[in-house]
Amino acid sequence: MQYGICHLSIVPVRSIADDTSEMVSQLLYGEHFKVLEQRKKWSKIRNAFDNFEGWVNNQQFTLITDDLFSEMESTGSTKIASELISFIETENNVLLPIVLGSCIQQNYPIHHKFDGAFTIGMQDKSQIAQRALLYLNAPYLWGGKTTFGIDGPGFTQMAYKINGYHLLRGAQQQSTQGEALSFIEESEPGDLAFFDNNDGVIDHVGIIMENNYVIHSFGKVRIDRIDHTGVFNTDTNTYTHKLRVIKKII
């Protein structure tokens, strides 16, 4: 088994080993992973953070030893960049911009320097909805995980990650985590609201805020009203998503 770490700002994770294939997720700076299969140009990887699998260009990551991978897995002290944009100074004295939610590993193999704001460990639940506001107006992007483009479950995953908690990558996967609440009145800011389509498949997720509002990625990261029916868009005066369940993760 081989292991790797992302040494670039944002790297696409694709559905198949081809530059023109669908981007299903992204690797952010400092995220580490298992290499499941390696070809001449591409590698199939499994992200250690959420076990999500996909294909990454071999030039866009650095191989690491199994000992270093195990050390990264065992430590609970990974720093998470908490500013919209931070900078890494490379070993060649080049500034590399990195985005909100990037990982600053304590035992990094490429000797980069970081001097910016970060979070470390589990933060108070009240911080989740607050830090989610950092993504406000980020455009919707299938497979995206950054303020330059983000999808629904990518948004909730990153808001939780900055606060020290792990969510899986897809909305349906995230809906298997936590404890279901019977009524919306039981929810607190930071809880997750899940929505399903006409076939009953959960396909969207947002973060509960105070006073019956939800923040979610739909066209862009936006704030809408939520009630027992679902998300009410005041711009169009219509319900855009049907509420399925609210989950308390923390």
N, C-alpha and C positions, 0 to 999 in steps of 0.2 A: 504493500500500500504506500502511495506517495501522498504528500501533503503540500499545501500552498498557502500563500497570503497575498492579498491584493496590495500592490505598491503604488497604484495609480488612484486618481481622485474618484472616478466613477467608471465602472466597467460593465458592459451589457452581458447578461446571462441569457443565452438563446436556446430555443426549443430543440434545434438540431445544429450540427456542426457546419454552419454556413453563415457568412456575413449578412446575407439577405433574409435570414429566417427571423421568425417572430422573437422579439425580446420579451421574455417571461418574467425577468427580475433583473436586479443589478447587484454588483458587489461594490461596496464602498471601501475607501481606504482603510486598511488594517484588518479587514474581515478575513478569517482563516477558514480552511476547508480541507476536506479529503478529496484526492484525485482518484476517481473511480475507474477512469479509462483515459488513456493518452494516445493521441494520434500525432501525425507530423505537425499539424497546425493547431489542432483543437484538443481540449481536454474536457471530459465530463466530470463535473465536480458536485460535491454535496456540502452546502454551507453548514458550518458547525453551529451557527446561531439558531437556525430553524430547520435544518435537514432538507432544505429545498435543493433540488437537483436541476442542472442544466449545463450548457456547453459554453466554455470560455476560451478565447484566443490565447494560445500559449505565450504570446509576447506581453500579455497584460497581467501576469502574475509572477511571483517568485516562489520557487520550490523551497520548502523548509524541512528540517529533520523531524522524524517522528518524536524525538525527545522534546523538541521545542513545541510541537503541536500539543503533546500531552501536558506540557507546562502551561500553555495558554488555556487548555481545557480545565485545568485544576485551579487556576487562579480566579479570585473573585474581585480583582482590583483593576480591571480594564477601564481606562479612562474613555469617556465618550464625548467627542467634541460637541459643545453646546452653543456655538455661535453659528450664524447663517453661513459664514465663510471664515475659515481659519487658514493658517499657512504652516507647511512643513518645510524645513530647510534640509535639502538632501545632502549627501556626502560630497557632492560637487558644488555646494553653496548655491544651488538653484532653489528658488521658492516655488513650492508646489501647492496650489490652492486645494483645500479639502472642504467638504460640505458638512453641514449639521448631521450628527449621528455617526460620523466616522469613528473608527476604533483606534485609540492610541495605546498600543500594546506596551507593557512594561519591559518585555524582553524582545525587542524588535530586531530582526536579523539584518536590516539594511542600514542601521545607524543613522536614521533621520532624527532631526531635532524638532520638537514641538513646544511652543510657548504661547498657549492660548487658553481660553476658558473651557472647562470641561465639567462633567458630572462623573461621579464614581459611586458604585453601589446603588442600593434601592433608595429612591427618594419618596417623599410623602405623596400619597395618592392625589392630594389636591393639586400637585404640580403637573399632573398629566394633561388636564384640559388647558391649563395655562400655557404649557410649552407647545401644545398642539397649535396654538395661535401663531407660532412662528412660521407655520406652513400656510397660513391664510393667503388665498389667491394664487397659490401654486397651481399651474395648469394640470389638468388630468392627463396622465400618460400611462398607458397600459404597461405594466412591468416596472414602473418608475418608483423610486424610493427617496427622491430629493425635492428640494424647493424649486428646482427647475422643471419638475414633472413628476407626478406621483399618482398611483392608483389608490383605490379605496382601502384594501387591506395593507398596502404598503404604508399608507398614511398612519393607520392605527398602530401598525407594528413599530414604526419609527418613533411615534410619540411615546409609546411604552418603553422602547429601547433607551431613549435619552434619560428616562427615569429609572433605569435599572431592571426592567422586567422583560421577559421573553414572550413574544407571541409568534405563532406559526405564520406562514406566508400568505395563504389564501383565506378568503372570508369564510368559506365553509369549514376549513381547518380550524380557524380561530373560534368558530362557534362551538367546537368540542371542548374548549377550555373554560374553566370557571364554573360558577354556580348560577343557574337560571333564576330570575326574579319573576314573581307572579304578576306584579303590577308596576307600571312605569313610575308610580309614586314612591316605590321602594328604592328607586335608583338614586345614585349619587354622581356628582361630576367625576368623570374618569371611567365610569362603567361603559360597556360596549353595547350598542344597539345593532341588531342584525335584521336584515330585510331579505325577503325571498321574491322570486319571480312567479309567473302564472303556473309554472310546473311544480312549485313548492321547493325549489332549489335555492338555498341561501347564496346570494350573489352580490351582497353589498353590506358594508359595515361602517358605523360612525361612532364618535365619542360623545357621550352624554355631557351636557353642560348644565349650568344652573338655569332655573326658571323655564324648564321645558324647551330648551334649545339643544340642537345637535350640530356638531361640526364634522363634516365629511367631505370626501372628494367626489364631486359630481360636476363635470365640466371644468371645475376648479375646486380648490378647497374653499368651502363656504359654510356659513352658519344659517341653519333653517329651524323652523318650529318643528316639534315632534309631539305626537299624541298617540293614543291607542291605535289609531289607524295607520300612522306612519309619518313620513316626512312631508310637511306642507311647505311648498315653495311660494313665498309671497310675491315673487316677481311674476309668476304665471298664474297664481291663485289656484294651483292644482296640487294634488298629492303625487309625488314622484316616486316614492318607494313605500312598499307595504311592510309594516313591522311584523317580524316573526317572533323575536325573543330578545330580552335584555339579559346580559350576562355580567355578573360581578366577578372580575378576574382577581382583584385584590381585596 
